[in-house]
């Protein structure tokens, strides 16, 4: 399996504006985590001006579908997002038999 980082750039008043959508966003994230797709996720701290989510899958479709269905994106809290493939070298999920891309 491969890894993909989803990066969010958010609006200035994101911490306040996310409140009405937070439960739905977290439900989407929890469902992805329960399926084993979303490995880690969280907002940047001090300042809260973005977020990063790490997905695992055969390609970036899972991360892309997440962003396209995320209430934060759909309601304008995320100004832009992009996905980058990420090569794990060390970590709990590291598999030495799978070469990094």
N, C-alpha and C positions, 0 to 999 in steps of 0.2 A: 504494500500500500504506500501511497505517496501522501505528503502533507502540503497543506495550502493555508496561508495566512490571509485572512480577510481584514483589511484595514478600513476603519471608518474615520472620516473627518466630519466633525459635528458642528452645529450652530453654537453661537456664543452662549446662549442661555439654556443649553442642553440639560443640565441637571434639573432645572425647574420644568422645562417643557416636556421631559420624558415621563413625568409622573402619570398622566392618563394612559400611556401606552406600555408602561413598564411590566405589568402583569402579563400582557399578551406577548411581549418580547421575551420575557423570561420563560413563558410556557413553550414558545418556539425553540428557545435554546435548550431547555431541559429535554424536550422530545428528541432533538438532534443528539444530545449527549447520551440519552438512553439507547439510541440506535447505534452508538459508538462512532458517530460521524464527527461530532464536536468534542474535542479533547480538552481545550482550555479556552476561557473567554473572560474579558473584563475591560472596563474603561480605564483610560489613563488617569493617573492621580496627580493632583496639584500642579497644573490645572487640569480639569476634566475637559479636555479638548479633542478627544478621540477615543477609539477603542481598537482592540485587536482580538481576533478569534482564530483559533487554530483548528482546522478540519483535517480529517484523515479519510482518504478515498482513492479510487482509481484515477480520478481527474478532478478538475475544479468545478464540475457541475454541482456538487453538493453545496459548496461555499457560495456559488453564484445563486442557486435557488434559495438559499437562506437569505441572502441580502435582498433579493427581489421580492421576497415575501415578508420581510421584517417590518413590523409596524413603525419602527423608527425611521426606516427608509421611506416607506409609503406615506408617512405624515410629515416629511420634510425636515426631520431632525438631523439626518445625515446629509451633509452638503455634497459629499462625494465618497466613493468607496472604490477599492481596487483589491485585486487578489494577486498574490505572489506565491509561486511554488517555493517550498522551504525544504532544505535537506537536513534531516536529523543526523547528528554525528554522535551525540551523547544524550542519554535520557532513558526514562523508564520504559518507553516503547521501542527503544532502539533494537533493530534486528541486524546483526552483523552480516547476515546472508543476503540482505537486500542492499545493493549498492546505492549510494545517494545519486540523485540526478544532477 
